[in-house]
Structure formats: structure tokens, C-alpha cells
Amino acid sequence: MIGSARVRLNRWQQAAVAVGSAVGALLDPRRADLIAALGETTGKPAFERVLERMKKSPEGRAVLLEQPRVISVKVGHAWDLPENTFGAAYAKFMGSRNFSPDDRPPVRFMETDELAYVAMRAREVHDFWHTLFGLPTNLMGESALKVIEFEQMYLPMCLMSVIGGSARFSEKQRKLFFQHYFPWAIRAGMQCTDLMCIYYEQHFHEDLEDVRRKWGIIPAPAVPKQTRAPAASSAMGEKL
């Protein structure tokens, strides 16, 4: 999923893929492959910065050295952990939505193996972040998480996803997002630790609230029932 599918592009080809992916993703936000291509072709400088930060962090270095994958065969034990643990909360999040860790599109447009892994890692830990921040997987929840991801990684695709996602809101949803989710996401993204420098799989057995406190995670505040956005499958920006 990381190496075999990779395609090397020159600058003009990268620009063409980026523009085509952006247009396609706006027309059909369910196209995870287009969103992934957009993230890769516009995100090289951001991924390079993330890579350097990971190299300076003990846990980040361990992740780069061992290159863990968030796929069923590697994280399936989370379904057997005690209910209060981070791993069990992740398993519940995935199971309640019938999601599979194996559904992420491959990395295709990163130039080096290290950058390809960083891009893949960012894509695969996305559902850990949903679990930790307690965010839904509707368009509003995905847009809020993209605000946090932008603060963490400065990926242009995250900013474009927020703009594209909010443009699809109804007037009521837009008001709710910018009054409720957006200010919280700004604060949450600034307060938490460097999310790409965590070896999440080594903390599956720990209490969910303990890891939230340790990593400075502020869960999303509850939205009153009468103002909640309709549940929908994740759309623009779910997959990097």
C-alpha cells in the first residue's frame, strides 16, 4: 500500500493531478482516492516538516523505525480490550460505523519511502483522532477535525477541505459549525501534543481519559439535540 503503487511525477504533472483532484473532490466528496491525491500532491513541504518533528521525538522515532500499520491484522486485538481503554473506544468507534482499518487508499505520489510512510501514517491514524476528540463522522465532524489537522500539520488539503465542507453546509449547519465546532477545534488543535509523534498502538491498553489528559486532548463539547447536524457518512476530507 505504500511502495508498490507509487508514481513519480514532475512538477507539471503534480500540478495537473492536484487541480484535477481538487475539482473532482469538490464535485464528489466521497472520492477518497481524489482527496488522498490532493493531499499528497500539495502536501510535500508539510509532510517534510512532520517527518523532521517525528525524528526529534522518542515516540516519533520509534514509529519511523518500526513503521506500524493501522490495518486489521495489526490492530484487531483492540476489540478484546477492556471497555474503558483507548483501544476499546477505537474498536467501538469503528464497529458502530462498520468501518474497516483496511479501507485507506494507498500512497501514490510521495517521492521517498520516509515521506510515503509519514503520509500513510497520517491517513491511518485519522480514526484514532476521531476517537480521542469524540467527533462524529458527518461532514461537520470531519470539517472540525480538518481544522485540528491543519493546525497540527499545515496541510493545504486540510484547509481546502474545511472551505469545501463548509460550503456544503445548510445555513443552520454553518451557524452551528462556526459558533460551536470551529472555536473548539482551534483551541483543541493548539493545546494538544504533536499528534503525529504518538505511537498510538502502544497505548491501546491505557484508560481513554488518562491518555486524553496526557496528550492534552479536549473532547468536542456536546451539541444540544435540537441543533445537531444530520448524521451522514464522512465526506470531504475524511481520508488524506
C-alpha positions as a Markdown table, in Angstrom:
| # | Residue | x | y | z |
|---|---|---|---|---|
| 1 | Met | 0.0 | 0.0 | 0.0 |
| 2 | Ile | 3.0 | 2.3 | 0.5 |
| 3 | Gly | 5.6 | 1.4 | -2.0 |
| 4 | Ser | 4.2 | -0.7 | -4.9 |
| 5 | Ala | 1.6 | 1.8 | -6.1 |
| 6 | Arg | 3.9 | 4.8 | -6.0 |
| 7 | Val | 4.0 | 7.0 | -9.1 |
| 8 | Arg | 6.8 | 9.7 | -9.7 |
| 9 | Leu | 5.5 | 12.9 | -11.1 |
| 10 | Asn | 7.3 | 16.0 | -12.4 |
| 11 | Arg | 6.2 | 19.5 | -11.3 |
| 12 | Trp | 3.7 | 20.0 | -14.1 |
| 13 | Gln | 2.2 | 16.5 | -13.6 |
| 14 | Gln | 1.9 | 17.2 | -9.9 |
| 15 | Ala | 0.1 | 20.5 | -10.6 |
| 16 | Ala | -2.3 | 18.7 | -13.0 |
| 17 | Val | -3.1 | 16.0 | -10.6 |
| 18 | Ala | -3.6 | 18.5 | -7.8 |
| 19 | Val | -6.0 | 20.6 | -9.8 |
| 20 | Gly | -7.9 | 17.6 | -11.2 |
| 21 | Ser | -8.2 | 16.0 | -7.8 |
| 22 | Ala | -9.4 | 19.3 | -6.2 |
| 23 | Val | -12.1 | 19.7 | -8.8 |
| 24 | Gly | -13.1 | 16.1 | -8.7 |
| 25 | Ala | -13.3 | 16.1 | -4.9 |
| 26 | Leu | -15.5 | 19.2 | -4.8 |
| 27 | Leu | -17.8 | 17.5 | -7.3 |
| 28 | Asp | -17.9 | 14.2 | -5.4 |
| 29 | Pro | -16.6 | 14.4 | -1.8 |
| 30 | Arg | -17.0 | 10.7 | -1.5 |
| 31 | Arg | -14.0 | 10.1 | -3.7 |
| 32 | Ala | -11.4 | 9.2 | -1.1 |
| 33 | Asp | -8.8 | 8.5 | -3.8 |
| 34 | Leu | -9.1 | 12.1 | -5.1 |
| 35 | Ile | -8.9 | 13.6 | -1.7 |
| 36 | Ala | -5.8 | 11.4 | -1.0 |
| 37 | Ala | -4.2 | 12.5 | -4.2 |
| 38 | Leu | -4.8 | 16.2 | -3.4 |
| 39 | Gly | -3.2 | 15.8 | 0.0 |
| 40 | Glu | -0.1 | 14.1 | -1.5 |
| 41 | Thr | 0.4 | 16.5 | -4.4 |
| 42 | Thr | 0.0 | 19.6 | -2.3 |
| 43 | Gly | 1.4 | 18.4 | 1.0 |
| 44 | Lys | 5.1 | 17.6 | 0.4 |
| 45 | Pro | 6.6 | 20.5 | 2.4 |
| 46 | Ala | 4.1 | 19.9 | 5.3 |
| 47 | Phe | 5.0 | 16.1 | 5.4 |
| 48 | Glu | 8.7 | 17.0 | 5.4 |
| 49 | Arg | 8.1 | 19.2 | 8.4 |
| 50 | Val | 6.2 | 16.4 | 10.1 |
| 51 | Leu | 9.0 | 14.0 | 9.3 |
| 52 | Glu | 11.6 | 16.2 | 11.0 |
| 53 | Arg | 9.4 | 16.6 | 14.1 |
| 54 | Met | 9.0 | 12.8 | 14.3 |
| 55 | Lys | 12.8 | 12.3 | 14.1 |
| 56 | Lys | 13.2 | 14.6 | 17.1 |
| 57 | Ser | 10.6 | 12.8 | 19.3 |
| 58 | Pro | 11.4 | 9.5 | 21.0 |
| 59 | Glu | 8.0 | 8.0 | 20.2 |
| 60 | Gly | 8.1 | 9.6 | 16.7 |
| 61 | Arg | 11.4 | 7.9 | 16.0 |
| 62 | Ala | 10.1 | 4.6 | 17.2 |
| 63 | Val | 7.1 | 5.0 | 14.8 |
| 64 | Leu | 9.5 | 5.8 | 11.9 |
| 65 | Leu | 11.8 | 2.9 | 12.8 |
| 66 | Glu | 9.1 | 0.2 | 13.3 |
| 67 | Gln | 6.6 | 1.6 | 10.8 |
| 68 | Pro | 3.5 | 0.2 | 12.4 |
| 69 | Arg | 0.4 | -0.1 | 10.2 |
| 70 | Val | -3.2 | 0.5 | 11.2 |
| 71 | Ile | -4.7 | -2.5 | 9.5 |
| 72 | Ser | -6.9 | -5.2 | 10.7 |
| 73 | Val | -4.2 | -7.8 | 11.3 |
| 74 | Lys | -2.3 | -5.3 | 13.4 |
| 75 | Val | -5.0 | -3.6 | 15.5 |
| 76 | Gly | -7.6 | -6.4 | 15.7 |
| 77 | His | -6.7 | -7.0 | 19.4 |
| 78 | Ala | -8.3 | -3.7 | 20.3 |
| 79 | Trp | -11.7 | -5.4 | 20.0 |
| 80 | Asp | -10.7 | -7.6 | 23.0 |
| 81 | Leu | -9.6 | -4.9 | 25.4 |
| 82 | Pro | -11.5 | -3.7 | 28.5 |
| 83 | Glu | -14.2 | -1.2 | 27.8 |
| 84 | Asn | -12.5 | 1.8 | 29.5 |
| 85 | Thr | -9.4 | 1.6 | 27.3 |
| 86 | Phe | -8.4 | 3.7 | 24.4 |
| 87 | Gly | -8.2 | 0.6 | 22.2 |
| 88 | Ala | -11.7 | -0.5 | 23.1 |
| 89 | Ala | -13.0 | 3.1 | 22.4 |
| 90 | Tyr | -11.4 | 2.9 | 18.9 |
| 91 | Ala | -12.9 | -0.5 | 18.3 |
| 92 | Lys | -16.3 | 0.7 | 19.3 |
| 93 | Phe | -15.9 | 3.8 | 17.0 |
| 94 | Met | -15.0 | 1.6 | 14.1 |
| 95 | Gly | -17.6 | -1.1 | 14.8 |
| 96 | Ser | -20.5 | 1.2 | 15.3 |
| 97 | Arg | -19.9 | 2.7 | 11.8 |
| 98 | Asn | -19.0 | -0.6 | 10.1 |
| 99 | Phe | -15.6 | 0.9 | 9.2 |
| 100 | Ser | -12.5 | -1.2 | 8.4 |
| 101 | Pro | -8.9 | -0.1 | 9.1 |
| 102 | Asp | -8.1 | -1.6 | 5.7 |
| 103 | Asp | -10.1 | 0.9 | 3.6 |
| 104 | Arg | -7.5 | 3.6 | 3.3 |
| 105 | Pro | -6.3 | 4.4 | -0.3 |
| 106 | Pro | -2.6 | 3.7 | -0.9 |
| 107 | Val | 0.0 | 6.5 | -1.1 |
| 108 | Arg | 1.0 | 7.1 | -4.7 |
| 109 | Phe | 2.7 | 10.4 | -5.1 |
| 110 | Met | 5.4 | 10.8 | -2.4 |
| 111 | Glu | 9.0 | 10.9 | -3.6 |
| 112 | Thr | 10.7 | 9.0 | -0.8 |
| 113 | Asp | 9.9 | 5.9 | 1.3 |
| 114 | Glu | 10.1 | 8.0 | 4.5 |
| 115 | Leu | 7.6 | 10.6 | 3.2 |
| 116 | Ala | 5.4 | 7.9 | 1.8 |
| 117 | Tyr | 5.2 | 6.3 | 5.3 |
| 118 | Val | 4.5 | 9.7 | 7.0 |
| 119 | Ala | 1.6 | 10.3 | 4.6 |
| 120 | Met | 0.3 | 6.8 | 5.1 |
| 121 | Arg | 0.6 | 7.2 | 8.9 |
| 122 | Ala | -1.3 | 10.5 | 8.9 |
| 123 | Arg | -4.0 | 8.8 | 6.8 |
| 124 | Glu | -4.3 | 5.7 | 9.0 |
| 125 | Val | -4.3 | 7.5 | 12.5 |
| 126 | His | -7.3 | 9.7 | 11.4 |
| 127 | Asp | -9.8 | 7.4 | 13.1 |
| 128 | Phe | -7.7 | 7.4 | 16.3 |
| 129 | Trp | -8.2 | 11.2 | 16.3 |
| 130 | His | -11.9 | 10.8 | 15.8 |
| 131 | Thr | -12.0 | 8.6 | 18.9 |
| 132 | Leu | -9.8 | 10.8 | 21.0 |
| 133 | Phe | -11.7 | 14.0 | 20.2 |
| 134 | Gly | -15.1 | 12.4 | 20.2 |
| 135 | Leu | -16.0 | 13.8 | 16.8 |
| 136 | Pro | -18.8 | 12.4 | 14.6 |
| 137 | Thr | -18.1 | 11.3 | 11.1 |
| 138 | Asn | -20.6 | 13.5 | 9.4 |
| 139 | Leu | -19.5 | 16.4 | 7.2 |
| 140 | Met | -19.4 | 18.8 | 10.2 |
| 141 | Gly | -17.3 | 16.5 | 12.3 |
| 142 | Glu | -14.9 | 15.8 | 9.5 |
| 143 | Ser | -14.5 | 19.6 | 8.9 |
| 144 | Ala | -13.8 | 20.2 | 12.6 |
| 145 | Leu | -11.2 | 17.5 | 12.6 |
| 146 | Lys | -9.6 | 19.0 | 9.5 |
| 147 | Val | -9.2 | 22.3 | 11.4 |
| 148 | Ile | -7.2 | 20.4 | 14.1 |
| 149 | Glu | -5.2 | 18.6 | 11.4 |
| 150 | Phe | -4.4 | 21.8 | 9.7 |
| 151 | Glu | -3.1 | 23.3 | 13.0 |
| 152 | Gln | -1.0 | 20.1 | 13.5 |
| 153 | Met | 0.4 | 19.6 | 10.0 |
| 154 | Tyr | -0.4 | 22.7 | 7.9 |
| 155 | Leu | -1.5 | 20.5 | 5.1 |
| 156 | Pro | -3.1 | 22.7 | 2.3 |
| 157 | Met | -5.6 | 19.9 | 1.7 |
| 158 | Cys | -7.0 | 20.3 | 5.3 |
| 159 | Leu | -7.7 | 24.0 | 4.7 |
| 160 | Met | -9.3 | 23.2 | 1.4 |
| 161 | Ser | -11.4 | 20.5 | 3.0 |
| 162 | Val | -12.7 | 22.9 | 5.6 |
| 163 | Ile | -13.6 | 25.5 | 2.9 |
| 164 | Gly | -15.2 | 22.9 | 0.7 |
| 165 | Gly | -17.0 | 21.2 | 3.5 |
| 166 | Ser | -18.4 | 24.4 | 5.0 |
| 167 | Ala | -19.6 | 25.5 | 1.5 |
| 168 | Arg | -21.9 | 22.4 | 1.5 |
| 169 | Phe | -23.5 | 23.2 | 4.9 |
| 170 | Ser | -27.0 | 24.5 | 5.2 |
| 171 | Glu | -27.4 | 27.9 | 6.8 |
| 172 | Lys | -28.2 | 26.2 | 10.1 |
| 173 | Gln | -25.3 | 23.9 | 9.9 |
| 174 | Arg | -22.9 | 26.7 | 9.0 |
| 175 | Lys | -24.0 | 28.7 | 12.0 |
| 176 | Leu | -23.6 | 25.7 | 14.3 |
| 177 | Phe | -20.1 | 24.9 | 12.9 |
| 178 | Phe | -18.7 | 28.4 | 13.3 |
| 179 | Gln | -20.3 | 29.0 | 16.6 |
| 180 | His | -19.7 | 25.6 | 18.2 |
| 181 | Tyr | -17.1 | 23.4 | 16.4 |
| 182 | Phe | -14.7 | 25.9 | 14.9 |
| 183 | Pro | -13.7 | 27.8 | 18.1 |
| 184 | Trp | -13.3 | 24.5 | 19.9 |
| 185 | Ala | -11.2 | 23.0 | 17.1 |
| 186 | Ile | -8.9 | 25.9 | 17.1 |
| 187 | Arg | -8.3 | 25.6 | 20.8 |
| 188 | Ala | -8.1 | 21.8 | 20.8 |
| 189 | Gly | -5.5 | 21.8 | 18.0 |
| 190 | Met | -3.3 | 24.3 | 19.7 |
| 191 | Gln | -3.5 | 22.7 | 23.2 |
| 192 | Cys | -2.9 | 19.0 | 22.3 |
| 193 | Thr | 0.5 | 17.4 | 21.9 |
| 194 | Asp | 2.1 | 16.7 | 18.4 |
| 195 | Leu | -0.4 | 14.0 | 17.3 |
| 196 | Met | 2.0 | 12.6 | 14.7 |
| 197 | Cys | 4.6 | 11.8 | 17.3 |
| 198 | Ile | 2.5 | 9.4 | 19.2 |
| 199 | Tyr | 2.8 | 5.6 | 19.0 |
| 200 | Tyr | -0.9 | 5.0 | 19.5 |
| 201 | Glu | -0.8 | 1.3 | 19.3 |
| 202 | Gln | 1.4 | 1.1 | 22.4 |
| 203 | His | -1.3 | 3.0 | 24.4 |
| 204 | Phe | -4.3 | 0.9 | 23.4 |
| 205 | His | -4.4 | -0.8 | 26.9 |
| 206 | Glu | -4.4 | 2.6 | 28.7 |
| 207 | Asp | -7.5 | 4.3 | 30.1 |
| 208 | Leu | -9.1 | 6.6 | 27.5 |
| 209 | Glu | -9.4 | 9.5 | 29.8 |
| 210 | Asp | -5.9 | 9.1 | 31.0 |
| 211 | Val | -4.4 | 9.3 | 27.5 |
| 212 | Arg | -6.6 | 12.3 | 26.7 |
| 213 | Arg | -5.2 | 14.1 | 29.8 |
| 214 | Lys | -1.6 | 13.0 | 29.0 |
| 215 | Trp | -1.9 | 14.3 | 25.4 |
| 216 | Gly | -3.8 | 17.4 | 26.1 |
| 217 | Ile | -6.9 | 16.3 | 24.2 |
| 218 | Ile | -10.1 | 18.4 | 24.7 |
| 219 | Pro | -13.0 | 16.3 | 23.6 |
| 220 | Ala | -15.7 | 18.0 | 21.4 |
| 221 | Pro | -18.4 | 19.6 | 23.6 |
| 222 | Ala | -21.8 | 18.1 | 23.3 |
| 223 | Val | -24.2 | 19.7 | 20.9 |
| 224 | Pro | -27.8 | 20.2 | 22.1 |
| 225 | Lys | -30.1 | 17.7 | 20.3 |
| 226 | Gln | -32.3 | 20.3 | 18.7 |
| 227 | Thr | -29.2 | 21.8 | 16.9 |
| 228 | Arg | -27.4 | 18.7 | 15.9 |
| 229 | Ala | -26.4 | 18.2 | 12.2 |
| 230 | Pro | -28.0 | 15.3 | 10.5 |
| 231 | Ala | -25.8 | 12.2 | 10.6 |
| 232 | Ala | -24.1 | 11.4 | 7.3 |
| 233 | Ser | -21.2 | 9.4 | 6.1 |
| 234 | Ser | -17.9 | 11.1 | 6.2 |
| 235 | Ala | -17.2 | 13.1 | 3.1 |
| 236 | Met | -14.8 | 15.9 | 2.1 |
| 237 | Gly | -11.5 | 15.4 | 3.9 |
| 238 | Glu | -12.0 | 12.1 | 5.8 |
| 239 | Lys | -9.0 | 10.5 | 4.1 |
| 240 | Leu | -5.8 | 12.3 | 3.5 |
